[in-house]
């Protein structure tokens, strides 16, 4: 998957359309739903990384839906709420929502909230707290001291290379696209810096692999 997938849920079709176009422009994949029941069905057939969820909707409101999805999923939920729904907003946060934004919203603020929640979620490996000491074969990473060793010998990495290596070691066996690595480590889309991620991967291989063209660790 080249980018994170966001589920947009609101009974106002114009709002769903405008948010979806904004997210697509930023490089995200989008799934649309117009009430809580539709959204729960969408979760059965799509791998979702974040939900933008209206509070007041017919058939099933956002608060009820949040309570149901938290039985199985831990990805971020951001509420879209009107100022008059303050009590519902607080209740939603207590039920498991991660953040809220008030309508009408500023598109830049909305994207900042989305990126912040995704960064937190992805850096925690999908919501699971990771150990600070990581080891994969001869590679060891200590996140407390920020030290990396290969077969017991210290390895000098740049801060970006360290962050990429930590992400990969926290998620062994997981396939990350260059775009997803860039979003997770840099906290934004490449925007012309598409070559930065692969360049750092190449440097990591040069530091960690006996034969970089036939890597043992970073495939």
BELLINPE-V304147 format. One record per backbone hydrogen bond with DSSP energy under -1.0 kcal/mol. CO is the residue of the C=O (numbers start at 1). NH is the residue of the N-H. If there is no record, write none. Layout:
BEGIN
co: <CO/CO>
nh: <NH/NH>
END
This chain:
BEGIN
co: <4/5/5/6/7/8/9/12/13/14/15/16/17/18/19/20/21/22/23/24/29/31/33/35/36/37/38/39/50/51/52/53/55/58/60/61/62/63/64/65/66/68/69/69/76/77/77/78/79/80/81/82/85/86/87/88/89/90/91/92/99/101/106/107/108/109/110/111/112/113/114/115/116/117/118/119/120/121/121/122/132/134/136/138/139/140/141/142/142/147/148/149/150/153/158/159/160/161/162/163/164/165/166/171/177/178/179/180/181/182/190/193/195/196/197/198/199/200/201/202/203/204/205/211>
nh: <29/49/50/31/52/33/54/16/17/18/19/20/21/22/23/24/25/26/28/27/6/8/10/39/40/41/42/43/7/78/9/80/62/60/36/65/66/67/68/69/70/71/72/73/51/98/99/53/101/55/103/85/89/90/91/92/93/94/95/97/79/81/110/111/112/113/114/115/116/117/118/119/120/121/122/123/124/126/127/125/143/141/139/151/136/149/134/146/147/142/155/140/153/150/162/163/164/165/166/167/168/169/170/174/181/182/183/184/185/186/193/196/199/200/201/202/203/204/205/206/207/208/209/214>
END
